[in-house]
């Protein structure tokens, strides 16, 4: 059995770098969309929370769903 110390650090965690890049991009896209919407809706508290808290896109998605404009009924 090969010990952990014999494996190269980068070889062991080579799968982590693409995952990390994906998560950073995922968070950035959702954060920008939610911050833009919260600024347009004058929701300062939401804007600050979204800007400061990194939740892998969960908090921005919650904001976007909660404050989604409803389609006009009757059209």
N, C-alpha and C positions, 0 to 999 in steps of 0.2 A: 504494500500500500504506500502510495506516494504521500509524503507529508506536505502540509501547507507551505512550509518554509521553502521547499524546493520549487514550488510553482512561482512564476513571476507575478508580481502584483498586478501588472496591467493585463496579463493573460487571465488571471482569476476574475477580474472585474471588467472584462472587455464588453460584456453585455450591458453594463451599467451606463456607459457613456451615451449610447443612442437613446436609452430610456430617459436619462437626465435631460438631454437635448429636447426630446419630445415633450416632456413635462414642462420645461421652461417655456417652450413655444406655445403649448396648450394654455398655460396660465396667462401668458402675455396677451394672447388674442382675446380671451374672455375678459381679462381685466380691462383692456383698452375699451372694449365695447361697453361694458358695464359702467366704467367711469365716464365715458362720453354720455351715456343715457342719463346717469345720475346728475351730471352737471347740467344737462339740458332741462331736467326736471327740477332743478334747484334743491336737490336732496344732499345737503352738505354732509350730514352724518354718514350716509351711505357712501359718499365719495371718499371720505376719510377712512372708513373701515375697509373699503375695497383696496384703497391705496396702501394701507399699512399691513393688512393681514393676507398672508399667502396661504391659500387653501386648495391649491391645484385646481382652481377654476370653480370650486363649489359655491363659494359666496357670490361671485359675479353671476353665475347661472341662476342662483336663487333670486337675486335682484332682478335680473332680466325677466324671469318668469312671473315674479310677483307684480311688477310694474309694467307688464306688457299691455299695450293699448288694445282695448277691445274693439273689434270691428263693429262698425255701425250696424245696428239691427234695422231691418227694413229695406236694405239695398240688395 
